[in-house]
Amino acid sequence: LASLGAVADTSKVATFGMSAGGYLAAQTARLLVLEGIPLKLQVSIAPMVKPHGGTQSLLRCGGHDWNLLLNSYAWTVYLPGDDGELANDWTVNLLVDPPGEHIIKC
């Protein structure tokens, strides 16, 4: 993003995404903030955030269009051959805090 500074106003950065795109938007936002680039807005709608499993709301409210089985399958495609090490790395799993960071979880 810094290389865009000459051609774009990087003070107006926002991320947005749905489902897998919501995950990518949230992960991008996390990395930008860790690099010291402030965001104007970050929106993730129904992000896929938990590798190889479902969040409590997915387990409780999973519908006809998405469920735990589909979520698990999607992550096996995203992390083929993972033995669990990648799924528990903060650069992959939004539910794991970066080293030295403590994110408040509601």
Secondary structure, DSSP 8 states (H G I E B T S, - for coil): -GGGGGTS-GGG-EEEEETHHHHHHHHHHHHHHHTT---SEEEEES---STTS--HHHHHH--SS--HHHHHHHHHHHSTT--STGGGSTTT-TTS--TT------
